[in-house]
Amino acid sequence: MVIPSQIETSVHIERHYAVTEIAEMWNLSVDKVRELFEDEPGVLVLGERSPRRKRRYVTLRIPQTVLERVHSRLSSKFGRSAPQC
């Protein structure tokens, strides 16, 4: 019997945030949060990024570890003025 490692299973049970939740927590616009996370490794992208449509139908789900990584990067880049989680 194969038992998955703790690292493999933790990704699946890790808290994932919606763009609107992060926008509210960090007091930013939804568009700015999308801009910060849309190309970030580890973010779940649900839907299609079709250039043929006027509107992109994409939902982002951001894992807690990715949220913390981006927050840390922004905090070190901009000092203490970065959004608080």
N, C-alpha and C positions, 0 to 999 in steps of 0.2 A: 504494500500500500504506500503510495507516494503522498507525503504531507507537504503542501506548499509552504514556502518560507514565510516568516512573519512580514518581510518586506513586500513580497508579492501580494499577500492578502490585505495589507494595510492600505494599499492604493484603492482597492475596491470599497472599503468601508470608510475611507476618509471623507470628511465633510466637504461637500462641493457647494460653492456659492453661485447664485445667479448674478448677472451683471447689475441688476437693480439693487440687490442687497449690498454689494460693494459700493455702488454709487451713494447709497444712503449712509453707509458706515463712514465713508471717507469724505462725504459732502462734495461729491463731484458729479458732473453730468453723466448720464448713461453713455453718451457718445465718447466721452473722454475715457471712461473705464473700458469700453470696447477697444479703443485705440491702444490702451496700455496692455491689454491681454490677448488680443486676437491672434498674434503671431508668437505668443509665449509658449515654449515647450511645456507639455503636460496638460494644457488646457483641452477640455473636451469640446469639439466643434460638431454640433448636430445640425444637419441640414445641408443645403447646397450653396456654394459660393459661385453661382453661375454668372459670368459676365454678360450673358445674353439678356438677363432680366434687369429691369430698372432698379428693383429693390432686392437686396440680398436677404434670403430667408435662412438665417443662421442663428442658432442658439448657442451661447457659450456657457459652459459650466466650469468654474475655476476651483480646483482642489485647494485645500487649506495650505499645503506646502508651497504651492505656486503663489498663492496670495502672500504668504510670509516672505518668500524669496523676492517678489516684486517690491513689497513694502520695504524690505531691508535695502534693496538696491536704490530705491527712491530716497530713503532716509539718508543713506551715505552720500548720495549724489547732491541732495539739496539741503542737507543739515536737518534741523528739527522741524522744518516747515512741511514735511511730508504728511500725507493723510494718516490718521490714527486708526488702527483696527480694533 
